[in-house]
Amino acid sequence: MANFSKSSVPRFSVDVYQNAYLPEGGREVNAIVTVTSTGGGTTGGVPLARSATGATPSGPGQRADAAVVIMVDCSGSMDYPPTKMRNARDATAAAVDTLRDGVSFAIVDGTHVAREVYPGGGRLAVADPQTREQAKRALRALSAGGGTAIGTWLRLADRLLASADVTIRHGILLTDGRNEHESAADLKATLDACAGRFTCDARGVGTDWEVKEVTGIASALLGTADIVADPAGLAEDFTRMMENAMGKEVADVALRMWTPVGVEIGFVKQVAPTVEDLTPRRTEAGPRAGDYPTGSWGDESRDYHVCVRVPEAGIGQEMLAARISLILPAPGGGTPEVLSQGLVRAVWTDDLSASTSINPQVAHYTGQAELALVIQEGLNARKSGDFDSATAKLGRAVQLAASSGNADTAKLLSKVVDVVDAATGTVRLKAKVADADEMTLETRSTKTVRVKK
């Protein structure tokens, strides 16, 4: 295992969980790869950022290696009710207060156009007591009016973040409505252009926004998505988001998969803390190797499910099915740093009990991925009026949530269906479901629980 040489930055480890045994003729190999980052340095209880050169701020007054742009929806609907705009201002002020000294930041007012609120002039401010107060004064002038074109907000955030010589670039985006003043194609083009340039957390406030838009933004930009149904909860949520952003220490970490000749990639998915299919995001990284983006890391652990197809082999044969490495790009396109590695194996056996055993981690996350899928399918069926299909899908979701111990998702499902028997997935659709309850289930459907030790 390779680790960073400095004690003030995190160490990465890779652990592989699998049943390596295949029956004669067996080809599919599944493994859960747990990546853990630990031991980053802290200043004032908050981890410091690390640049690709290995530099870290070492004392008061030094520039922290991070930049954040907060994008606040100021469209006309933010005035209904008027408390929504006030809550958004208060939440942004709370996020500004959470900024670490030395972090570069800006605030953007988002309508059908994007406008710099603070500091202006295409610049970023550097967080200190004075700039935080100036930013909070500027926030008081925010008012609601205009349309919604989220792509313009993201493009302005990208330009501002690109002006900073930092490693960690992060956006926080709040919207309360649908993206009605630009096409879906325009938003997708923006997300494609911004992917890999900065990460972004997205939040929908109230119940008049489109779940797939908000979750799509977070997914494309490797951030988190959530609903804040009651605007009064915004300040707490923004503070938590900013604390998480301030805890990021290493950016642009990639999961590199190298496979021998004849091995095919089935899929690569993040499965904890949320389900995210990384398969289509592969970029080639040399002969038989590909990189899958994982974004920025602080002290945390994530799980990935990899599936490969190996060539058929005879009983008693063994092969390396894949080598998984954590890669940190080098500045200037040099040789990347290998942070840690793990191996996926394949062994052919005629021992029936060995070859038919399913690894507990693989079984658990296969169920969690199915849980996310059937919730989405069930809610779509309910919206389209196909109540039989909705009942069957959401019943299966209840069954999976119960069997895997995903209590949070089980609770959200109980707001949409009456559970008759969780073990068998017997449910009845509720006649009336609050918009907030349905949207919360849809937004959080990809959140998973880890395997019980």
N, C-alpha and C positions, 0 to 999 in steps of 0.2 A: 504494500500500500504506500503510495506517495503522499506526503503531506507538505503544506507550506512550511518554509523554514523559519518564519518569524512567529514568535509566540503570541503576537497581538492580533493575528488574523486567524480565521477559522481553519480547522482541519477537517477534511472530508474523508468519509469511509464509505465503502460499497459492500453490502452483504447480499448474497444471492440465495434465494430459497426456491428449491425445485425438487421434483422427483426426476432424477436423471434417467431412470430405467424405462426402456421401450421394449415392446414385444417384437418378435421377428416381423419385419416389414413395416414397423412403426416409423413414422417420419416427423410427427409434430412434437416439438419441445416447448414447454411453457415454463417461465420463471418469473418470480417477483424479485425485483431489484430494489433494495432499500438504500437510499442515499441519505447520509446524515452529515450535517455540518455543525461543528461544535468548537467552543473555545476561543471565539473572537474576543478582542479587547474591548473595553468599554471606557467611556468618559462620561462621568455623571450618570452612570447606570445605563447609558445607551451605547451600543457597539459602534466603533468607528468604521468608516468605509475604507476599502482598500482599492487602489488603482491597479491597472494591469502591470505597472512597473514595480508593484510591491510596496509603494509608499503609503504611509498612514500618518494622519495628523498626530503630532506627539505632544502638543501643549496648547494652552489657552491662546486664542487669537489666530491660530492657524486655520487655513481654509479646509473645511471638510469636503470629502470627495463625493458630493452628492448634490443634485439639483431637483427641485420639485415645482411643477406648475399645477395650480388648482383652477379648474374650469367650472364656473358656476352658471347654471341655467338662469338667465334673466328674461326669458320669454314672457309674453303677456299672461300666460296661465299661472305663472308663479305668484300672481296677485290674488288667486282664488284658492283658499282664503288668504287674506293679506298676511296672516301669521306665517305663511309658508316662506315668503321672501325674508321676513325677519329671522326665522329659524335658519335659513340658508346663510345669511350674513353672520349670525352668531356661530354657526358651525365652522364657517371658514375662519373666523377669528380664533376659535379654539384650536383649529389645525395650525394656524400661524404661530400660536403660543407654544405649540408642541415642537416646532422646528428647532433643531440643534443649532447652536451658535456656529456660524461659518458656512452653513448650507445655503446654496443659491436658491432663490425662489421667485415666483411671479404669480399674479392672480389674473385670470381671464374672465371677462363677462361674455357669456355665450347667448346669442339670439340667432337670427338668420345670418348674422355676421359675427365675427369674433373681435373683441376689443380688449386692449390691455388696460387693466384697472390699476395695477401697481407692479413694478415701478414705472413702466412706460418706456417709450423710446427704443423698443426692441431689445431691452436689457433685462437682466436678472438682478435682483437685489441680493445682498449677502446678509443673512439673518444675524441680528444682534438686537439688544433692547430697543435701540432707536428705530431701526427699520421695521421691527415688528409693530411698534406703535404707529408708525406712518402707514403701514399696510392696513391696520385696523381702522384708522381714520378714513382711508380711501374707501374701505368697504361700506361706510355709512352712506355713500352716495349711490350705491347700487339700487336700482329700481327695476320693476318689471315692465316689459313692453317689447313687442316684436315677435318674430317667429323662431323656428328651431332648425338649424343646419349644423349638426354635430361635427361633420367633417371639417368645417371651417375652424372650429374650436381646436380640434386635434392637430390640424396643420399649423396653427399659430403656436400651440404648445411645442410642437416638434421644432419649429424655427427657434423658439426661445431656448429650449433645452440644448439644441445643437450649438448654441453660442457659448456654452459653458465647457471648460476643460475639466470634465469630471467623468467618473466611471458609472456611478449610479444615476440614471435619469428616470424620473418617475412622474406620472400624472395622476391626478385625482379628478374625476369627472362626475358631476351631479346633474341629473335631468329629471324633469317632472312630466315630460310629454313625448309624443311621437316625433320622429325626425321628418317633419312634413315639408320642409323647405329645401330639400335636396333629394336626389334619387337614391335608391338603394345601391345602384351601381357607383355613384359618386362616393358614398360612404365606404363601400368595399375598397374602392381604389385608394382612398385615404388610409384605410387600415393596412392595406398591402404595402403602402409607401412608408408607414410608420413602424411596421412590425420589425422588431430587432433593434430599433433606434431608441425606444423607451418603453417601460412597462406602464400599465395604467389600471387603476382600480376604478370601477364604474358603479354608481349607485342610482337607483330610481326612487324618487320620493313621491308619496301618494300612490294612486292607483290608475293614473291616466297615461302611463308610459308603456312601451312595448318591451316585453321581457326579452324576446329574441334579439332586439337591438342592443340592449344593455349587456346581456350575457355575451353577445357576439363581439362587442368592443373589448370586454375583459379577456375573452378567449384569445382573440387575435393578438392582443398586446400583453399576454401572459400575466394578467392581473386577476383581481377578485371581483365578483359581482354580487350585489345583494339588494334587497328591498328595504327601504325605511318607510313603512306604511304611514306612521305617524311622524310628521315633520318635527315634532318636539324631541324625537330621538336622534336628530341629525348631529348635534354637537358631540354626543358620546361616540357615535359611529365615526365621525371625522377625526376625532382625537385618536381613536383606536387605529384607524387607517394610517394616520401620520406616524404614530408610534411604531407601527409595523414597517413603514417605509424607512424610518430613521434607523431601524435595526438591520437593514440590508448592508452587507459588507463586501460582497463580491458580485460582479455583474457578468452577464454573457457566458455563464457556464453552460457547456453543451454535454449531452450524453452521447458519446461516440460508440457506435456498434461496428466492430470488425467481424466479418464472417468468412470462413474458409470457402474454397471453391465448391460450388454445388449447393450451398446453403442459401435458402430464400428467406427474406424477412416477411413474416405474416403481419405483425403489427407491433407498434411501440406506443403504449398508453401510460400517461400518469393516472394512477388509481387512488392516490391519497395525497393530500387531503380532499381533492376533488377529482372527478373523472375528466380527462382531457386527452383526446386522441392526437398524438404527435406524429403519427405515421406520414401524413402528407406534408409535413414540415421538414422532412429530411433534406439536408444539403450534402452533396458528395464531398468526401474528405480523403481522397486518395483511393488506391485499389481496394475494392471490397469493403470500404469503410464509409459510414455516413454519420453526420451529426444531427442531433435532435435538440432544439433549444429548450432550456429550462429556466431562463431568466435570471433574476437576482436572488441571492441567498443571504440569510442571516443565520442565527442559531436555530436550526430546524431540521426536520426529517421528512422525506417524501418517499412514496412507493411508486414503482413503475412495473407494469406488466409487459414482458416481451414474449413474443411467440415467433419461433423460426421453424422452417421445414428443412430437415436434413436428408441427404441421400439414404436410401435403404442400405442396411449392412447386416452381416450375419451375427448369430448368437456369439456373445463373448467379445465382440468388437466394441471399441470405445473411441469417441472423437470429441474434440472441442467444437461445440456448436456455435458459440459466439464469445467474443471478448468485449466486455462493457467497460468503458473508461470515462471518467469525468475530466473534461478538457477545459482549460482556461486559455483563451486566445492571447497570443503575445502581442505587445505593441509593435506596430509597423509590419505586421504580417510575418513575424519570425516563427520559430518553432513553438507550438503551444505547450503549456505546462500540463502534465498529467497529474491530476490531483489524487486519484485513487482508481483501482481497477477491480473487476470481479469476472469470474469465468462461468459460462453456462456449458454444461456437459451433456453428452448423450451416450448411454451404455445400453447395448442390446442384450436381453436376457430371456431365458425360457422359464424364469420364475414368475408364475402368474400373479402371485400376491404382490410382488415388487413392481411389475409392469402395469398393474391396474390400480395401484394406490395413487390417490390424488393428493398432492401437497396441500396442507391446510391453508397456506397463504394464497396459493393459486385459486383454490376453491372459493375462498372468502371473497377475493376481489373479482372473480368471474361473476359472483352473485351481486356484488355492489354495482358493477357495470350494467348488468341486466336490470337492476333496480332503477338506475337512472333512466334507462331506455324505456321501460314499461310505464314509468310515471309520465314521461313526455308523450308516449303513444296514447296513454289513457286520457290525459288532458286534451290532446288534439281530438280524440274520438268524441269526448264529451262536448267540446265546442262545436263539432260538426253535427251533433245530434245522434251519433251512433252509440246509444246508451248501453247496448249489450256488450259491444267491444270495450267501451269505457269501464264497465263493471268488471269484465274479465281481466283487463290490464291492471287496473288499480287494485283489484283483489290480489293479483300476483305480486304487486308491489308491497301490499300489506304483509303478505306471507314472507317475502324476502327481507323486509325491514325487521320483522319479528325474529326470524331465524338467525339473522346476522347481528342482532343487538343494536341496530341503528334506531335508537329511541327517539332522536330528534326528528328523523324523517317519519317514523311511525306516528308521532304526535301531529305533524303537519298533515299526513294522510287522513287522520281522524277528523279533520276539519272539513274534508271533502266527501268522505264516505262514512257510513255507519258500519262499524266492524262487528260482524256476527261471530266469526271464528277466525282469529289471526293465523292459527296454525295451518288451516286449510285454504286461507285466502277468501273466505266467504264474506262478501260485503254487499251493502246496498248504497247506491248513489244518494247523496242528500238532495232533497228537493230544492233547497236554497243554499247557496254557498256565497259568502262574502267575497267580493273581488280581491281584497287584500289577502284572504286565506288561499285562494286559488293561485294568485301571483307569487305568494311566498313559497308555496310548494313547487311551482314551476322554476322559480329562480334558484332555489336551493336543492333541486333534485339531484345535482351532480355531487353534492357533498357526501363524503363517505366516512365510515368509521374504520379504525384499524383492527387488525386481528387481535383477539384477546390472547394475552400471553398465558 
